[in-house]
Amino acid sequence: MKAVNVEIMGLNLTVASEDGDEWVKSLAHTVDKRIREIQANSRSVNSINLAILAALNLADELEHLRKDHQKLLDDIEELNGRLSAAIDE
């Protein structure tokens, strides 16, 4: 596992990752960007509150994407069943 230095909210952090420097830096950039967006639209200046709001925002997005992904998998499975039934006829 390799250590990667990133900056989020002006803080330098060292993150251990097996996914490579660019991947970790991209994730850190996404988190930092989301925090700055929330900060621009919020009265909160407390960094902990901003980090929690960003985490909730990203978790919400992730859960929506998971649900969408599962629906697509279910739709594919249904279509596969229908195609198999049509071929068997």
Phi, psi and omega per residue, in radians:
M1 nan 2.342 -3.057
K2 -1.848 2.491 3.091
A3 -1.527 2.345 3.140
V4 -2.203 2.294 3.094
N5 -1.584 2.273 3.114
V6 -2.353 2.912 3.088
E7 -2.210 2.200 3.072
I8 -2.328 2.233 -3.121
M9 0.969 0.596 3.131
G10 1.375 0.033 3.127
L11 -1.750 2.325 3.063
N12 -1.506 2.218 -3.119
L13 -2.216 2.589 3.029
T14 -1.904 2.160 -3.080
V15 -2.062 2.309 3.080
A16 -1.573 2.291 -3.104
S17 -2.683 2.605 3.032
E18 -1.716 -0.049 -3.019
D19 -1.620 0.006 3.084
G20 1.695 2.705 -3.084
D21 -1.014 -0.865 -3.043
E22 -1.106 -0.661 3.127
W23 -1.107 -0.845 -3.120
V24 -1.121 -0.735 3.119
K25 -1.121 -0.632 3.097
S26 -1.140 -0.754 3.097
L27 -1.098 -0.767 3.131
A28 -1.083 -0.701 3.101
H29 -1.089 -0.732 3.122
T30 -1.084 -0.781 3.129
V31 -1.133 -0.804 -3.137
D32 -1.076 -0.745 3.128
K33 -1.091 -0.766 -3.140
R34 -1.120 -0.712 3.109
I35 -1.092 -0.751 -3.135
R36 -1.151 -0.631 3.080
E37 -1.119 -0.777 3.123
I38 -1.143 -0.729 3.139
Q39 -1.075 -0.674 -3.135
A40 -1.194 -0.471 -3.092
N41 -1.878 0.263 -3.056
S42 -2.362 2.759 3.076
R43 -1.573 -0.191 -3.094
S44 -1.214 2.297 3.071
V45 -2.026 -0.089 3.126
N46 -1.244 2.114 -3.058
S47 -1.114 -0.573 3.102
I48 -1.156 -0.772 3.106
N49 -1.073 -0.747 3.120
L50 -1.080 -0.748 3.138
A51 -1.131 -0.716 3.122
I52 -1.155 -0.761 3.116
L53 -1.097 -0.696 3.099
A54 -1.135 -0.731 3.111
A55 -1.085 -0.764 3.105
L56 -1.108 -0.718 3.130
N57 -1.094 -0.817 3.132
L58 -1.185 -0.648 3.100
A59 -1.133 -0.696 3.089
D60 -1.065 -0.815 3.115
E61 -1.066 -0.763 3.133
L62 -1.077 -0.785 -3.127
E63 -1.137 -0.675 3.068
H64 -1.097 -0.743 3.119
L65 -1.140 -0.659 3.090
R66 -1.100 -0.765 3.119
K67 -1.123 -0.759 3.107
D68 -1.085 -0.721 3.125
H69 -1.091 -0.804 3.136
Q70 -1.113 -0.676 3.100
K71 -1.098 -0.740 3.095
L72 -1.083 -0.738 3.094
L73 -1.089 -0.734 3.108
D74 -1.112 -0.738 3.118
D75 -1.104 -0.716 3.117
I76 -1.120 -0.750 3.128
E77 -1.081 -0.730 3.117
E78 -1.125 -0.801 3.119
L79 -1.107 -0.673 3.098
N80 -1.073 -0.750 3.093
G81 -1.096 -0.743 3.128
R82 -1.152 -0.712 3.118
L83 -1.150 -0.729 3.112
S84 -1.086 -0.718 3.130
A85 -1.149 -0.696 -3.136
A86 -1.172 -0.666 3.139
I87 -1.188 -0.674 -3.114
D88 -1.221 -0.367 -3.109
E89 -1.270 nan nan
